[in-house]
């Protein structure tokens, strides 16, 4: 990809650069009118894209099948219209039914998609030993994760006071949690630095100092 040659391409990258500088003016200086303009522009553009995407999705997944003869699609369409009655004071109670259906189905789908990948898969990965022939690092990670998981869970035994036999295991569990949070925070800092370096590269590319 080279430097844009068309007018809309050049205008697009310089507009993106200006908005980026407007956003970074907040952490580098303080809140100002330029930052507010970029913030409001981003929110308005996001809402417009979300509205257009929602309308197109509704037409594609509900209206078109309904017009093709799938009459049962009228049910989600009516439920969707019923949700907008929350804006009417006298008929606001009608919106509770589609909202309850939406919340209940979301909880059901969320539980189905959470138990296996976030609970069962984690337990299986924790208790599964390395394959034969694995090096010492793999075995160290296996032992550390297994013992660390047990100690971290013991730290959250809030029904028992952390004293006696539970004193040292819970203290070690707290250290394991602190190590994990420190690694997570370090990963977050590196991710932010990577984003900043990407924006710096974009700045140099727009100025023509480095190639696209």
C-alpha atoms as one frame of an Amber mdcrd trajectory, in Angstrom:
protein
   0.000   0.000   0.000   1.482   3.329  -1.078   0.716   6.918  -0.249  -2.792
   7.843  -1.489  -2.892   9.741  -4.750  -6.603  10.562  -5.001  -8.114  13.604
  -3.339 -10.474  11.609  -1.131  -7.627   9.336  -0.021  -5.355  12.231   0.901
  -8.197  14.041   2.646  -9.066  10.845   4.538  -5.600  10.234   6.001  -5.115
  13.888   6.958  -8.548  13.949   8.606  -7.642  10.789  10.515  -4.354  12.381
  11.567  -6.085  15.555  12.758  -8.654  13.591  14.774  -5.880  11.467  16.281
  -3.998  14.568  17.394  -7.225  16.027  18.799  -7.720  12.880  20.910  -4.122
  12.825  22.165  -4.378  16.491  23.136  -6.349  15.390  26.220  -3.656  13.205
  27.883  -0.825  15.442  26.660  -2.409  18.766  27.678  -5.878  18.790  29.201
  -9.501  18.595  28.140 -10.154  21.124  25.412 -12.527  21.946  22.575 -10.566
  19.965  20.011 -10.767  16.816  22.135 -14.489  17.343  22.674 -15.020  17.754
  18.939 -13.186  14.482  18.221 -15.085  12.734  21.020 -18.493  13.904  19.812
 -17.592  13.131  16.210 -16.599   9.571  17.149 -19.752   8.996  19.210 -22.013
  10.389  16.498 -20.315   8.369  13.778 -20.494   5.192  15.894 -24.206   5.704
  16.562 -24.863   6.314  12.862 -22.994   3.154  11.861 -24.794   1.161  14.571
 -28.190   2.454  13.419 -27.517   1.672   9.759 -26.135  -1.777  10.636 -29.152
  -2.490  12.843 -31.621  -1.500  10.125 -29.818  -3.567   7.482 -29.639  -6.568
   9.832 -33.344  -6.286  10.637 -34.237  -6.152   6.962 -31.970  -9.077   6.103
 -32.835 -11.370   9.023 -36.479 -10.476   9.673 -38.222  -8.435   6.973 -36.937
 -10.372   3.958 -37.786 -13.824   5.418 -41.220 -12.492   6.419 -41.872 -11.246
   2.890 -40.696 -14.612   1.568 -43.521 -16.384   3.405 -41.969 -17.229   6.776
 -44.866 -15.884   8.812 -43.403 -16.858  12.197 -40.827 -14.073  11.805 -43.599
 -11.653  12.741 -43.088 -12.696  16.390 -39.582 -11.185  16.885 -40.646  -8.119
  14.870 -43.614  -7.506  17.190 -41.452  -8.104  20.250 -38.989  -5.555  18.936
 -41.717  -2.955  18.443 -43.070  -3.704  21.925 -39.716  -2.727  23.433 -40.145
   0.817  22.092 -43.275   1.221  24.220 -40.912   1.878  27.120 -40.940   5.472
  25.844 -44.717   5.726  26.439 -45.722   6.301  30.035 -49.126   4.601  29.868
 -47.988   1.476  27.968 -44.513   1.124  29.426 -45.503  -2.137  31.116 -45.819
  -3.828  27.706 -42.066  -3.439  27.102 -41.289  -5.585  30.140 -42.259  -8.782
  28.345 -39.841  -8.558  25.386 -37.099  -7.261  27.700 -37.654 -10.247  30.027
 -37.493 -12.641  27.069 -34.314 -10.965  25.813 -32.622 -11.065  29.226 -33.632
 -14.675  29.862 -32.455 -15.925  26.472 -29.212 -13.962  26.807 -28.532 -15.505
  30.211 -29.236 -18.976  28.842 -26.965 -18.526  25.843 -24.321 -16.912  28.038
 -24.309 -19.827  30.486 -24.085 -22.281  27.627 -21.118 -20.456  26.143 -19.417
 -19.894  29.501 -19.450 -23.252  31.300 -17.497 -25.216  28.690 -14.801 -22.742
  27.553 -14.357 -20.747  30.776 -14.815 -23.458  33.415 -14.539 -27.011  32.099
 -11.815 -26.249  29.543  -9.796 -24.372  32.175 -10.072 -27.272  34.625  -9.069
 -29.810  31.965  -6.106 -27.676  30.884  -4.999 -27.291  34.513  -5.053 -31.000
  35.412  -3.697 -32.295  32.092   0.053 -33.013  32.434   2.510 -32.188  29.645
   3.045 -34.707  26.886   5.858 -37.281  27.212   9.198 -35.790  26.294   8.263
 -32.265  27.368  11.056 -30.088  28.753  11.461 -28.877  32.334   9.764 -25.551
  31.581   6.503 -27.262  30.636   6.538 -29.314  33.828   7.344 -26.234  35.918
   4.405 -24.377  34.375   2.133 -27.365  34.987   3.087 -27.624  38.670   3.024
 -23.868  39.233  -0.389 -23.396  37.607  -1.860 -26.388  39.447  -0.586 -25.431
  42.902  -1.173 -21.726  42.269  -4.790 -22.367  41.296  -5.434 -24.334  44.490
  -3.772 -21.671  46.657  -5.657 -18.835  44.925  -8.990 -20.621  45.422  -8.130
 -21.208  49.091  -7.607 -17.465  49.520 -11.267 -16.924  48.632 -12.531 -19.306
  51.323 -14.317 -16.452  53.065 -16.383 -18.752  55.303 -13.243 -19.699  57.274
 -10.858 -17.380  59.063  -7.383 -17.411  57.547  -5.490 -18.739  60.513  -4.113
 -22.044  61.690  -3.688 -24.512  58.813  -5.081 -21.955  56.361  -2.689 -19.156
  57.296   0.281 -19.868  55.043  -1.614 -21.396  52.070  -3.897 -18.352  51.862
  -0.904 -15.999  52.103   0.768 -17.864  49.269  -2.502 -17.696  47.345  -2.529
 -13.927  47.771   1.011 -13.748  46.364  -0.015 -15.902  43.408  -2.942 -13.560
  42.716  -0.654 -10.515  42.972   1.803 -12.093  40.526  -1.013 -12.819  38.089
  -2.403  -9.278  38.380   1.079  -7.843  37.906   1.598  -9.876  34.744  -1.830
  -8.803  33.488  -1.034  -5.149  34.186   2.328  -5.460  32.438   0.621  -6.985
  29.422  -1.855  -4.086  29.403   0.994  -1.549  29.491   2.762  -3.288  26.610
  -0.480  -3.332  24.622  -0.939   0.411  25.169   2.642   1.050  24.133   2.100
  -1.010  20.985  -0.971   1.106  20.177   1.042   4.288  20.763   3.853   3.085
  18.505   1.274   2.266  15.829  -0.140   5.796  16.031   3.389   7.251  15.879
   4.068   5.174  12.762   0.835   6.450  11.207   1.928  10.033  11.960   5.246
   9.505  10.209   3.523   7.815   7.261   1.118  10.706   6.741   3.995  13.183
   6.907   5.805  11.106   4.290   8.792  10.325   6.522   8.257   6.557   6.323
   6.499   4.579   3.554   2.997   3.200   3.937
